[in-house]
Amino acid sequence: MSLIWFLLIGLAAGWLAGQILKGSGFGTMGNLIIGVIGAFVGGLLFDLLGIVALGKLGNLISATVGAIVLLWLLGAIKKT
C-alpha cells in the first residue's frame, strides 16, 4: 500500500474510532494521529490473529480496530 493511501486510511480510521468511542477521544487532531498509529497496531493485531484484510475496505477495518484498541488503551492510561 502506498504511503498516501496508508495515511488516508489511517486518518479515516482515527475519525471512525473517535466516532465509535465518543467521550474517550483526544480531539479531532489527536484521533487522526492515533488513527495513523492505529493502522500499524491493527495490522499487527490482525497478523497475530491470522486474519487477512484484503483491499482498501479490509485495510480500513483493520486500521479502525487498531485505532479503537489504541484509543481504549490510552484512555485507560489517561484515567490513572
N, C-alpha and C positions, 0 to 999 in steps of 0.2 A: 504494500500500500504506500502510495506516495506521501511525503511529509505533509503536503497541503491537505489531502484527504484525511490523514490521521488527525491533524489539528482541528479540522472542521467537525469530524465525528466526535472528537473529544469535547469540543465546545458544546455541541448539541447534547452530548451525554451529560455534561455538567448542568446544563439548563434543565434537562429532564429529571435528573436526580434532585435538583433543587425543588422542582415542582412536586415530585413524589414525596420528599421528606420535608414538607413545609414546616417552618419553625426551627429546623435544626441546621439550616444552611449558614453560609458565610457571606451572604450578599451575592449580588449577581456576578461581579468580577471574581470573587473568591470561588463561587461554584463553577464558573467556567474554567478557572485554572485547575481546580480539583477534578473537573471532568477530563482534562487532558492527562493529568496524572492517573486518574481512574481508568483511562483507556489501557495504560500499562498494567495496572492491577487486575483489570478484568481479563486481559489476555493471559496473564499468569494464572489466575484462578481457573479459567476455562481449560488451559493446558493441564493443570494439576488434576482437574476432574475428568479429563479426557473428552471434553465437549469441543466440537469443531464449529466455529462460527464462519459461515460462508457468506460471501457477498457483503455489500455495504450495510444491509439491514442486520446481518449477523454481527458485524463489527460494531454497529451502533448498540445492539443489545448487550454485547459483552462489555463495551465501554460504559454503558449506563449501569450495569450491575457492579462493575468495578468502582464507579463514582459513588454509587449508593453505599457500598461497603466502606469506602474511604470516608465519606461524609459521616456515616454512623460511627466509625472508629474515632474520628476527630471530634465529633460531638460528645462522645463518651469521655474522651480525654479532657475536653474543654470544661465539662461539668465538675471534674475533680480538682 
